[in-house]
């Protein structure tokens, strides 16, 4: 039957799975992918009410204004991208996730 081919979502990895911290501190979440040619990492914050785009890493970091985050590292295959949530508050409680994509001018 052969081996099952990995779906693209199986090739995006995020750590840690969960985290607890204190108000005023910062939290760091790491993401990397193993998808050839993909060169962009996008970060999101999900609460019960909404999905918020926090920013992305392409050739450089591009956090959204007012998102209160820092994005560092690389979006290339097998390299790490880190999201830092600064100045934690009760409203920081959420699910954070990353997505990998292929950044191409032809897609715009």
Biopython code that builds the backbone (N, CA, C, O; Angstrom):
import numpy as np
from Bio.PDB.StructureBuilder import StructureBuilder

atoms = [
    (1, "UNK", "N", (0.802, -1.208, 0.000)),
    (1, "UNK", "CA", (0.000, 0.000, 0.000)),
    (1, "UNK", "C", (0.844, 1.271, 0.000)),
    (1, "UNK", "O", (0.332, 2.350, -0.299)),
    (2, "UNK", "N", (2.120, 1.159, 0.329)),
    (2, "UNK", "CA", (3.002, 2.324, 0.334)),
    (2, "UNK", "C", (2.766, 3.202, 1.559)),
    (2, "UNK", "O", (1.899, 2.914, 2.385)),
    (3, "UNK", "N", (3.535, 4.256, 1.663)),
    (3, "UNK", "CA", (3.396, 5.157, 2.802)),
    (3, "UNK", "C", (2.457, 6.297, 2.439)),
    (3, "UNK", "O", (2.400, 6.746, 1.295)),
    (4, "UNK", "N", (1.724, 6.748, 3.448)),
    (4, "UNK", "CA", (0.799, 7.863, 3.233)),
    (4, "UNK", "C", (1.599, 9.141, 3.006)),
    (4, "UNK", "O", (2.529, 9.441, 3.755)),
    (5, "UNK", "N", (1.240, 9.873, 1.990)),
    (5, "UNK", "CA", (1.914, 11.149, 1.710)),
    (5, "UNK", "C", (1.456, 12.183, 2.737)),
    (5, "UNK", "O", (0.261, 12.317, 3.001)),
    (6, "UNK", "N", (2.411, 12.911, 3.313)),
    (6, "UNK", "CA", (2.077, 13.931, 4.294)),
    (6, "UNK", "C", (1.261, 15.053, 3.665)),
    (6, "UNK", "O", (1.592, 15.540, 2.584)),
    (7, "UNK", "N", (0.201, 15.455, 4.338)),
    (7, "UNK", "CA", (-0.510, 16.643, 3.883)),
    (7, "UNK", "C", (0.319, 17.857, 4.261)),
    (7, "UNK", "O", (1.210, 17.762, 5.105)),
    (8, "UNK", "N", (0.037, 18.996, 3.645)),
    (8, "UNK", "CA", (0.809, 20.198, 3.948)),
    (8, "UNK", "C", (0.669, 20.588, 5.407)),
    (8, "UNK", "O", (1.626, 21.074, 6.011)),
    (9, "UNK", "N", (-0.521, 20.381, 5.988)),
    (9, "UNK", "CA", (-0.708, 20.763, 7.391)),
    (9, "UNK", "C", (0.145, 19.912, 8.323)),
    (9, "UNK", "O", (0.510, 20.371, 9.406)),
    (10, "UNK", "N", (0.469, 18.693, 7.932)),
    (10, "UNK", "CA", (1.343, 17.841, 8.741)),
    (10, "UNK", "C", (2.792, 18.327, 8.719)),
    (10, "UNK", "O", (3.619, 17.859, 9.501)),
    (11, "UNK", "N", (3.091, 19.252, 7.837)),
    (11, "UNK", "CA", (4.474, 19.717, 7.684)),
    (11, "UNK", "C", (4.705, 21.096, 8.300)),
    (11, "UNK", "O", (5.738, 21.720, 8.059)),
    (12, "UNK", "N", (3.748, 21.568, 9.092)),
    (12, "UNK", "CA", (3.888, 22.823, 9.828)),
    (12, "UNK", "C", (3.850, 22.475, 11.313)),
    (12, "UNK", "O", (2.914, 21.825, 11.778)),
    (13, "UNK", "N", (4.863, 22.905, 12.049)),
    (13, "UNK", "CA", (5.037, 22.482, 13.438)),
    (13, "UNK", "C", (5.148, 23.700, 14.342)),
    (13, "UNK", "O", (5.865, 24.653, 14.036)),
    (14, "UNK", "N", (4.433, 23.658, 15.455)),
    (14, "UNK", "CA", (4.386, 24.785, 16.371)),
    (14, "UNK", "C", (4.630, 24.301, 17.793)),
    (14, "UNK", "O", (4.072, 23.285, 18.210)),
    (15, "UNK", "N", (5.465, 25.025, 18.543)),
    (15, "UNK", "CA", (5.734, 24.679, 19.937)),
    (15, "UNK", "C", (5.806, 25.946, 20.778)),
    (15, "UNK", "O", (6.178, 26.996, 20.253)),
    (16, "UNK", "N", (5.470, 25.889, 22.048)),
    (16, "UNK", "CA", (4.898, 24.735, 22.760)),
    (16, "UNK", "C", (3.418, 24.562, 22.438)),
    (16, "UNK", "O", (2.787, 25.452, 21.867)),
    (17, "UNK", "N", (2.873, 23.405, 22.811)),
    (17, "UNK", "CA", (1.462, 23.130, 22.543)),
    (17, "UNK", "C", (0.561, 24.005, 23.405)),
    (17, "UNK", "O", (-0.510, 24.415, 22.959)),
    (18, "UNK", "N", (0.983, 24.297, 24.637)),
    (18, "UNK", "CA", (0.238, 25.210, 25.495)),
    (18, "UNK", "C", (1.203, 25.902, 26.446)),
    (18, "UNK", "O", (2.342, 25.470, 26.623)),
    (19, "UNK", "N", (0.730, 26.980, 27.050)),
    (19, "UNK", "CA", (1.620, 27.818, 27.835)),
    (19, "UNK", "C", (0.823, 28.601, 28.864)),
    (19, "UNK", "O", (-0.298, 29.036, 28.600)),
    (20, "UNK", "N", (1.412, 28.776, 30.039)),
    (20, "UNK", "CA", (0.831, 29.612, 31.078)),
    (20, "UNK", "C", (1.880, 30.628, 31.489)),
    (20, "UNK", "O", (3.055, 30.289, 31.624)),
    (21, "UNK", "N", (1.466, 31.867, 31.689)),
    (21, "UNK", "CA", (2.402, 32.907, 32.102)),
    (21, "UNK", "C", (1.650, 33.948, 32.925)),
    (21, "UNK", "O", (0.439, 33.846, 33.119)),
    (22, "UNK", "N", (2.384, 34.950, 33.406)),
    (22, "UNK", "CA", (1.810, 35.968, 34.271)),
    (22, "UNK", "C", (1.630, 37.276, 33.505)),
    (22, "UNK", "O", (2.371, 37.556, 32.564)),
    (23, "UNK", "N", (0.627, 38.087, 33.917)),
    (23, "UNK", "CA", (0.429, 39.398, 33.292)),
    (23, "UNK", "C", (1.704, 40.231, 33.342)),
    (23, "UNK", "O", (2.444, 40.221, 34.325)),
    (24, "UNK", "N", (1.934, 40.950, 32.247)),
    (24, "UNK", "CA", (3.115, 41.793, 32.161)),
    (24, "UNK", "C", (4.328, 41.109, 31.571)),
    (24, "UNK", "O", (5.240, 41.777, 31.084)),
    (25, "UNK", "N", (4.351, 39.788, 31.606)),
    (25, "UNK", "CA", (5.472, 39.045, 31.022)),
    (25, "UNK", "C", (5.263, 38.917, 29.518)),
    (25, "UNK", "O", (4.316, 39.472, 28.961)),
    (26, "UNK", "N", (6.160, 38.179, 28.871)),
    (26, "UNK", "CA", (6.006, 37.905, 27.437)),
    (26, "UNK", "C", (5.955, 36.411, 27.207)),
    (26, "UNK", "O", (6.413, 35.630, 28.041)),
    (27, "UNK", "N", (5.401, 36.014, 26.077)),
    (27, "UNK", "CA", (5.310, 34.613, 25.706)),
    (27, "UNK", "C", (5.887, 34.441, 24.306)),
    (27, "UNK", "O", (5.649, 35.261, 23.419)),
    (28, "UNK", "N", (6.648, 33.364, 24.117)),
    (28, "UNK", "CA", (7.260, 33.076, 22.822)),
    (28, "UNK", "C", (6.707, 31.769, 22.270)),
    (28, "UNK", "O", (6.642, 30.763, 22.976)),
    (29, "UNK", "N", (6.310, 31.793, 21.002)),
    (29, "UNK", "CA", (5.808, 30.613, 20.311)),
    (29, "UNK", "C", (6.654, 30.415, 19.062)),
    (29, "UNK", "O", (6.920, 31.363, 18.324)),
    (30, "UNK", "N", (7.070, 29.184, 18.835)),
    (30, "UNK", "CA", (7.936, 28.865, 17.700)),
    (30, "UNK", "C", (7.183, 28.097, 16.623)),
    (30, "UNK", "O", (6.284, 27.308, 16.913)),
    (31, "UNK", "N", (7.565, 28.343, 15.382)),
    (31, "UNK", "CA", (6.943, 27.671, 14.246)),
    (31, "UNK", "C", (8.001, 27.375, 13.186)),
    (31, "UNK", "O", (8.862, 28.209, 12.904)),
    (32, "UNK", "N", (7.927, 26.176, 12.601)),
    (32, "UNK", "CA", (8.763, 25.897, 11.425)),
    (32, "UNK", "C", (7.991, 24.950, 10.510)),
    (32, "UNK", "O", (7.060, 24.266, 10.935)),
    (33, "UNK", "N", (8.399, 24.928, 9.256)),
    (33, "UNK", "CA", (7.744, 24.049, 8.283)),
    (33, "UNK", "C", (8.802, 23.288, 7.494)),
    (33, "UNK", "O", (9.977, 23.654, 7.477)),
    (34, "UNK", "N", (8.351, 22.218, 6.842)),
    (34, "UNK", "CA", (9.255, 21.383, 6.043)),
    (34, "UNK", "C", (8.750, 21.278, 4.600)),
    (34, "UNK", "O", (8.880, 20.239, 3.953)),
    (35, "UNK", "N", (8.173, 22.380, 4.117)),
    (35, "UNK", "CA", (7.587, 22.384, 2.768)),
    (35, "UNK", "C", (8.547, 23.081, 1.799)),
    (35, "UNK", "O", (8.796, 24.277, 1.950)),
    (36, "UNK", "N", (9.090, 22.363, 0.810)),
    (36, "UNK", "CA", (10.024, 22.981, -0.136)),
    (36, "UNK", "C", (9.395, 24.198, -0.824)),
    (36, "UNK", "O", (8.223, 24.180, -1.200)),
    (37, "UNK", "N", (10.185, 25.232, -0.976)),
    (37, "UNK", "CA", (9.823, 26.476, -1.676)),
    (37, "UNK", "C", (8.909, 27.403, -0.885)),
    (37, "UNK", "O", (8.828, 28.586, -1.214)),
    (38, "UNK", "N", (8.219, 26.918, 0.141)),
    (38, "UNK", "CA", (7.387, 27.822, 0.933)),
    (38, "UNK", "C", (8.301, 28.790, 1.679)),
    (38, "UNK", "O", (9.330, 28.391, 2.224)),
    (39, "UNK", "N", (7.912, 30.070, 1.698)),
    (39, "UNK", "CA", (8.841, 31.093, 2.194)),
    (39, "UNK", "C", (8.148, 32.182, 3.010)),
    (39, "UNK", "O", (8.676, 33.284, 3.162)),
    (40, "UNK", "N", (6.965, 31.867, 3.532)),
    (40, "UNK", "CA", (6.238, 32.850, 4.318)),
    (40, "UNK", "C", (5.541, 32.158, 5.486)),
    (40, "UNK", "O", (4.924, 31.107, 5.316)),
    (41, "UNK", "N", (5.644, 32.755, 6.672)),
    (41, "UNK", "CA", (4.918, 32.285, 7.853)),
    (41, "UNK", "C", (3.948, 33.387, 8.265)),
    (41, "UNK", "O", (4.332, 34.549, 8.395)),
    (42, "UNK", "N", (2.694, 33.014, 8.469)),
    (42, "UNK", "CA", (1.676, 33.959, 8.914)),
    (42, "UNK", "C", (1.234, 33.569, 10.323)),
    (42, "UNK", "O", (1.126, 32.384, 10.639)),
    (43, "UNK", "N", (0.983, 34.559, 11.160)),
    (43, "UNK", "CA", (0.584, 34.318, 12.551)),
    (43, "UNK", "C", (-0.818, 34.848, 12.805)),
    (43, "UNK", "O", (-1.190, 35.918, 12.322)),
    (44, "UNK", "N", (-1.600, 34.075, 13.581)),
    (44, "UNK", "CA", (-2.974, 34.431, 13.902)),
    (44, "UNK", "C", (-3.264, 34.214, 15.385)),
    (44, "UNK", "O", (-2.637, 33.386, 16.045)),
    (45, "UNK", "N", (-4.229, 34.980, 15.888)),
    (45, "UNK", "CA", (-4.743, 34.822, 17.248)),
    (45, "UNK", "C", (-6.234, 34.532, 17.146)),
    (45, "UNK", "O", (-6.984, 35.290, 16.532)),
    (46, "UNK", "N", (-6.656, 33.424, 17.755)),
    (46, "UNK", "CA", (-8.056, 33.027, 17.670)),
    (46, "UNK", "C", (-8.700, 33.051, 19.055)),
    (46, "UNK", "O", (-8.228, 32.392, 19.981)),
    (47, "UNK", "N", (-9.779, 33.815, 19.183)),
    (47, "UNK", "CA", (-10.594, 33.797, 20.385)),
    (47, "UNK", "C", (-11.969, 33.287, 19.989)),
    (47, "UNK", "O", (-12.211, 32.993, 18.818)),
    (48, "UNK", "N", (-12.875, 33.180, 20.962)),
    (48, "UNK", "CA", (-14.222, 32.693, 20.647)),
    (48, "UNK", "C", (-14.924, 33.607, 19.656)),
    (48, "UNK", "O", (-15.752, 33.158, 18.863)),
    (49, "UNK", "N", (-14.590, 34.888, 19.706)),
    (49, "UNK", "CA", (-15.324, 35.859, 18.892)),
    (49, "UNK", "C", (-14.686, 36.170, 17.550)),
    (49, "UNK", "O", (-15.376, 36.574, 16.614)),
    (50, "UNK", "N", (-13.377, 35.986, 17.446)),
    (50, "UNK", "CA", (-12.753, 36.447, 16.204)),
    (50, "UNK", "C", (-11.411, 35.769, 15.923)),
    (50, "UNK", "O", (-10.805, 35.131, 16.784)),
    (51, "UNK", "N", (-10.988, 35.940, 14.684)),
    (51, "UNK", "CA", (-9.665, 35.524, 14.236)),
    (51, "UNK", "C", (-8.911, 36.792, 13.862)),
    (51, "UNK", "O", (-9.338, 37.547, 12.989)),
    (52, "UNK", "N", (-7.802, 37.012, 14.523)),
    (52, "UNK", "CA", (-7.031, 38.233, 14.293)),
    (52, "UNK", "C", (-5.707, 37.898, 13.619)),
    (52, "UNK", "O", (-4.968, 37.033, 14.090)),
    (53, "UNK", "N", (-5.412, 38.572, 12.534)),
    (53, "UNK", "CA", (-4.122, 38.428, 11.856)),
    (53, "UNK", "C", (-3.090, 39.262, 12.603)),
    (53, "UNK", "O", (-3.278, 40.464, 12.787)),
    (54, "UNK", "N", (-2.005, 38.635, 13.031)),
    (54, "UNK", "CA", (-0.983, 39.322, 13.823)),
    (54, "UNK", "C", (0.186, 39.829, 12.993)),
    (54, "UNK", "O", (0.860, 40.781, 13.386)),
    (55, "UNK", "N", (0.432, 39.205, 11.852)),
    (55, "UNK", "CA", (1.543, 39.615, 11.012)),
    (55, "UNK", "C", (2.185, 38.419, 10.342)),
    (55, "UNK", "O", (1.717, 37.288, 10.469)),
    (56, "UNK", "N", (3.271, 38.689, 9.622)),
    (56, "UNK", "CA", (3.919, 37.600, 8.889)),
    (56, "UNK", "C", (5.416, 37.830, 8.772)),
    (56, "UNK", "O", (5.917, 38.942, 8.938)),
    (57, "UNK", "N", (6.108, 36.742, 8.483)),
    (57, "UNK", "CA", (7.535, 36.768, 8.176)),
    (57, "UNK", "C", (7.695, 36.343, 6.733)),
    (57, "UNK", "O", (7.251, 35.265, 6.337)),
    (58, "UNK", "N", (8.331, 37.195, 5.954)),
    (58, "UNK", "CA", (8.671, 36.829, 4.570)),
    (58, "UNK", "C", (10.161, 37.059, 4.445)),
    (58, "UNK", "O", (10.930, 36.284, 5.013)),
    (59, "UNK", "N", (10.605, 38.057, 3.749)),
    (59, "UNK", "CA", (12.024, 38.387, 3.720)),
    (59, "UNK", "C", (12.419, 39.076, 5.029)),
    (59, "UNK", "O", (13.570, 39.013, 5.460)),
    (60, "UNK", "N", (11.433, 39.737, 5.651)),
    (60, "UNK", "CA", (11.645, 40.391, 6.948)),
    (60, "UNK", "C", (10.347, 40.282, 7.737)),
    (60, "UNK", "O", (9.330, 39.817, 7.221)),
    (61, "UNK", "N", (10.395, 40.718, 9.000)),
    (61, "UNK", "CA", (9.221, 40.646, 9.864)),
    (61, "UNK", "C", (8.247, 41.768, 9.528)),
    (61, "UNK", "O", (8.652, 42.899, 9.260)),
    (62, "UNK", "N", (6.956, 41.438, 9.546)),
    (62, "UNK", "CA", (5.911, 42.412, 9.240)),
    (62, "UNK", "C", (4.756, 42.264, 10.234)),
    (62, "UNK", "O", (3.684, 41.782, 9.870)),
    (63, "UNK", "N", (4.974, 42.682, 11.496)),
    (63, "UNK", "CA", (3.868, 42.611, 12.460)),
    (63, "UNK", "C", (2.817, 43.662, 12.153)),
    (63, "UNK", "O", (3.138, 44.730, 11.631)),
    (64, "UNK", "N", (1.567, 43.368, 12.473)),
    (64, "UNK", "CA", (0.492, 44.331, 12.294)),
    (64, "UNK", "C", (0.617, 45.440, 13.332)),
    (64, "UNK", "O", (0.967, 45.177, 14.483)),
    (65, "UNK", "N", (0.336, 46.664, 12.936)),
    (65, "UNK", "CA", (0.366, 47.783, 13.873)),
    (65, "UNK", "C", (-0.612, 47.532, 15.016)),
    (65, "UNK", "O", (-1.760, 47.148, 14.793)),
    (66, "UNK", "N", (-0.146, 47.752, 16.230)),
    (66, "UNK", "CA", (-1.011, 47.629, 17.398)),
    (66, "UNK", "C", (-1.267, 46.218, 17.861)),
    (66, "UNK", "O", (-2.027, 46.018, 18.809)),
    (67, "UNK", "N", (-0.657, 45.221, 17.223)),
    (67, "UNK", "CA", (-0.896, 43.830, 17.609)),
    (67, "UNK", "C", (-0.147, 43.445, 18.884)),
    (67, "UNK", "O", (-0.485, 42.451, 19.527)),
    (68, "UNK", "N", (0.872, 44.232, 19.251)),
    (68, "UNK", "CA", (1.623, 43.944, 20.467)),
    (68, "UNK", "C", (2.479, 42.697, 20.382)),
    (68, "UNK", "O", (2.696, 42.005, 21.377)),
    (69, "UNK", "N", (2.965, 42.417, 19.174)),
    (69, "UNK", "CA", (3.797, 41.229, 18.977)),
    (69, "UNK", "C", (5.087, 41.587, 18.249)),
    (69, "UNK", "O", (5.201, 42.623, 17.592)),
    (70, "UNK", "N", (6.049, 40.685, 18.395)),
    (70, "UNK", "CA", (7.312, 40.774, 17.669)),
    (70, "UNK", "C", (7.467, 39.462, 16.907)),
    (70, "UNK", "O", (7.153, 38.397, 17.438)),
    (71, "UNK", "N", (7.948, 39.529, 15.668)),
    (71, "UNK", "CA", (8.159, 38.337, 14.844)),
    (71, "UNK", "C", (9.624, 38.312, 14.434)),
    (71, "UNK", "O", (10.148, 39.281, 13.884)),
    (72, "UNK", "N", (10.279, 37.182, 14.713)),
    (72, "UNK", "CA", (11.713, 37.064, 14.431)),
    (72, "UNK", "C", (12.013, 35.723, 13.787)),
    (72, "UNK", "O", (11.204, 34.797, 13.844)),
    (73, "UNK", "N", (13.184, 35.630, 13.174)),
    (73, "UNK", "CA", (13.644, 34.370, 12.611)),
    (73, "UNK", "C", (13.530, 34.327, 11.109)),
    (73, "UNK", "O", (13.807, 35.312, 10.424)),
    (74, "UNK", "N", (13.121, 33.182, 10.596)),
    (74, "UNK", "CA", (13.073, 32.959, 9.159)),
    (74, "UNK", "C", (11.839, 32.157, 8.802)),
    (74, "UNK", "O", (11.345, 31.375, 9.615)),
    (75, "UNK", "N", (11.339, 32.346, 7.596)),
    (75, "UNK", "CA", (10.184, 31.588, 7.112)),
    (75, "UNK", "C", (10.595, 30.497, 6.129)),
    (75, "UNK", "O", (9.737, 29.849, 5.529)),
    (76, "UNK", "N", (11.892, 30.292, 5.959)),
    (76, "UNK", "CA", (12.362, 29.277, 5.018)),
    (76, "UNK", "C", (12.217, 27.870, 5.605)),
    (76, "UNK", "O", (12.110, 27.702, 6.820)),
    (77, "UNK", "N", (12.213, 26.879, 4.741)),
    (77, "UNK", "CA", (12.089, 25.471, 5.130)),
    (77, "UNK", "C", (13.106, 25.111, 6.215)),
    (77, "UNK", "O", (14.287, 25.444, 6.110)),
    (78, "UNK", "N", (12.634, 24.433, 7.247)),
    (78, "UNK", "CA", (13.463, 23.925, 8.353)),
    (78, "UNK", "C", (14.105, 25.020, 9.207)),
    (78, "UNK", "O", (15.005, 24.734, 9.997)),
    (79, "UNK", "N", (13.658, 26.261, 9.059)),
    (79, "UNK", "CA", (14.180, 27.336, 9.906)),
    (79, "UNK", "C", (13.077, 27.839, 10.830)),
    (79, "UNK", "O", (11.894, 27.713, 10.516)),
    (80, "UNK", "N", (13.462, 28.400, 11.954)),
    (80, "UNK", "CA", (12.498, 28.737, 12.990)),
    (80, "UNK", "C", (12.017, 30.180, 12.893)),
    (80, "UNK", "O", (12.800, 31.098, 12.648)),
    (81, "UNK", "N", (10.721, 30.360, 13.088)),
    (81, "UNK", "CA", (10.108, 31.681, 13.181)),
    (81, "UNK", "C", (9.469, 31.789, 14.567)),
    (81, "UNK", "O", (8.734, 30.895, 14.986)),
    (82, "UNK", "N", (9.748, 32.872, 15.268)),
    (82, "UNK", "CA", (9.257, 33.044, 16.634)),
    (82, "UNK", "C", (8.315, 34.231, 16.726)),
    (82, "UNK", "O", (8.626, 35.328, 16.263)),
    (83, "UNK", "N", (7.157, 33.992, 17.334)),
    (83, "UNK", "CA", (6.209, 35.048, 17.665)),
    (83, "UNK", "C", (6.360, 35.352, 19.151)),
    (83, "UNK", "O", (6.257, 34.449, 19.982)),
    (84, "UNK", "N", (6.605, 36.617, 19.492)),
    (84, "UNK", "CA", (6.660, 37.038, 20.886)),
    (84, "UNK", "C", (5.455, 37.918, 21.170)),
    (84, "UNK", "O", (5.264, 38.957, 20.537)),
    (85, "UNK", "N", (4.642, 37.487, 22.133)),
    (85, "UNK", "CA", (3.500, 38.285, 22.565)),
    (85, "UNK", "C", (3.993, 39.092, 23.756)),
    (85, "UNK", "O", (4.363, 38.529, 24.786)),
    (86, "UNK", "N", (3.997, 40.399, 23.613)),
    (86, "UNK", "CA", (4.591, 41.272, 24.619)),
    (86, "UNK", "C", (3.533, 41.800, 25.585)),
    (86, "UNK", "O", (2.381, 41.999, 25.199)),
    (87, "UNK", "N", (3.918, 42.024, 26.825)),
    (87, "UNK", "CA", (3.028, 42.623, 27.807)),
    (87, "UNK", "C", (1.715, 41.875, 27.961)),
    (87, "UNK", "O", (0.646, 42.422, 27.689)),
    (88, "UNK", "N", (1.796, 40.617, 28.398)),
    (88, "UNK", "CA", (0.605, 39.785, 28.497)),
    (88, "UNK", "C", (-0.454, 40.393, 29.416)),
    (88, "UNK", "O", (-0.141, 40.949, 30.469)),
    (89, "UNK", "N", (-1.715, 40.274, 28.991)),
    (89, "UNK", "CA", (-2.866, 40.684, 29.794)),
    (89, "UNK", "C", (-3.879, 39.548, 29.744)),
    (89, "UNK", "O", (-3.653, 38.544, 29.067)),
    (90, "UNK", "N", (-4.983, 39.696, 30.448)),
    (90, "UNK", "CA", (-6.023, 38.669, 30.398)),
    (90, "UNK", "C", (-6.555, 38.488, 28.979)),
    (90, "UNK", "O", (-6.966, 37.390, 28.601)),
    (91, "UNK", "N", (-6.546, 39.561, 28.198)),
    (91, "UNK", "CA", (-7.047, 39.448, 26.822)),
    (91, "UNK", "C", (-6.052, 38.745, 25.894)),
    (91, "UNK", "O", (-6.355, 38.496, 24.727)),
    (92, "UNK", "N", (-4.866, 38.427, 26.415)),
    (92, "UNK", "CA", (-3.901, 37.652, 25.626)),
    (92, "UNK", "C", (-4.295, 36.184, 25.570)),
    (92, "UNK", "O", (-3.770, 35.433, 24.748)),
    (93, "UNK", "N", (-5.218, 35.764, 26.438)),
    (93, "UNK", "CA", (-5.634, 34.355, 26.451)),
    (93, "UNK", "C", (-6.322, 34.013, 25.136)),
    (93, "UNK", "O", (-7.352, 34.595, 24.795)),
    (94, "UNK", "N", (-5.754, 33.078, 24.409)),
    (94, "UNK", "CA", (-6.280, 32.743, 23.082)),
    (94, "UNK", "C", (-5.526, 31.543, 22.541)),
    (94, "UNK", "O", (-4.585, 31.049, 23.162)),
    (95, "UNK", "N", (-5.950, 31.086, 21.380)),
    (95, "UNK", "CA", (-5.199, 30.100, 20.611)),
    (95, "UNK", "C", (-4.403, 30.875, 19.565)),
    (95, "UNK", "O", (-4.966, 31.653, 18.795)),
    (96, "UNK", "N", (-3.098, 30.657, 19.545)),
    (96, "UNK", "CA", (-2.232, 31.293, 18.556)),
    (96, "UNK", "C", (-1.774, 30.221, 17.587)),
    (96, "UNK", "O", (-1.417, 29.115, 17.994)),
    (97, "UNK", "N", (-1.785, 30.548, 16.310)),
    (97, "UNK", "CA", (-1.277, 29.555, 15.366)),
    (97, "UNK", "C", (-0.589, 30.191, 14.180)),
    (97, "UNK", "O", (-0.835, 31.342, 13.818)),
    (98, "UNK", "N", (0.280, 29.398, 13.594)),
    (98, "UNK", "CA", (1.027, 29.846, 12.425)),
    (98, "UNK", "C", (0.574, 29.054, 11.206)),
    (98, "UNK", "O", (0.032, 27.954, 11.317)),
    (99, "UNK", "N", (0.809, 29.638, 10.055)),
    (99, "UNK", "CA", (0.525, 28.986, 8.782)),
    (99, "UNK", "C", (1.695, 29.261, 7.848)),
    (99, "UNK", "O", (2.280, 30.343, 7.878)),
    (100, "UNK", "N", (2.028, 28.288, 7.028)),
    (100, "UNK", "CA", (3.085, 28.462, 6.035)),
    (100, "UNK", "C", (2.447, 28.662, 4.671)),
    (100, "UNK", "O", (1.411, 28.071, 4.366)),
    (101, "UNK", "N", (3.073, 29.503, 3.851)),
    (101, "UNK", "CA", (2.542, 29.711, 2.504)),
    (101, "UNK", "C", (3.667, 30.022, 1.532)),
    (101, "UNK", "O", (4.811, 30.267, 1.915)),
    (102, "UNK", "N", (3.303, 30.001, 0.287)),
    (102, "UNK", "CA", (4.232, 30.365, -0.780)),
    (102, "UNK", "C", (3.943, 31.800, -1.155)),
    (102, "UNK", "O", (2.871, 32.102, -1.678)),
    (103, "UNK", "N", (4.883, 32.683, -0.896)),
    (103, "UNK", "CA", (4.719, 34.091, -1.250)),
    (103, "UNK", "C", (5.136, 34.276, -2.700)),
    (103, "UNK", "O", (6.280, 34.006, -3.067)),
    (104, "UNK", "N", (4.215, 34.730, -3.506)),
    (104, "UNK", "CA", (4.524, 34.924, -4.922)),
    (104, "UNK", "C", (3.758, 36.117, -5.443)),
    (104, "UNK", "O", (2.564, 36.251, -5.177)),
    (105, "UNK", "N", (4.426, 36.989, -6.184)),
    (105, "UNK", "CA", (3.768, 38.170, -6.735)),
    (105, "UNK", "C", (2.634, 37.777, -7.677)),
    (105, "UNK", "O", (1.692, 38.548, -7.863)),
    (106, "UNK", "N", (2.712, 36.592, -8.272)),
    (106, "UNK", "CA", (1.667, 36.177, -9.212)),
    (106, "UNK", "C", (0.365, 35.880, -8.486)),
    (106, "UNK", "O", (-0.685, 35.814, -9.126)),
    (107, "UNK", "N", (0.399, 35.695, -7.151)),
    (107, "UNK", "CA", (-0.810, 35.396, -6.392)),
    (107, "UNK", "C", (-1.582, 36.656, -6.046)),
    (107, "UNK", "O", (-2.750, 36.560, -5.668)),
    (108, "UNK", "N", (-0.970, 37.857, -6.160)),
    (108, "UNK", "CA", (-1.618, 39.062, -5.697)),
    (108, "UNK", "C", (-2.685, 39.511, -6.680)),
    (108, "UNK", "O", (-3.346, 40.525, -6.453)),
]
sb = StructureBuilder()
sb.init_structure("model")
sb.init_model(0)
sb.init_chain("A")
sb.init_seg("    ")
for serial, (resi, resn, name, xyz) in enumerate(atoms, 1):
    if name == "N":
        sb.init_residue(resn, " ", resi, " ")
    sb.init_atom(name, np.array(xyz, "f"), 0.0, 1.0, " ", f" {name:<3s}", serial, name[0])
structure = sb.get_structure()
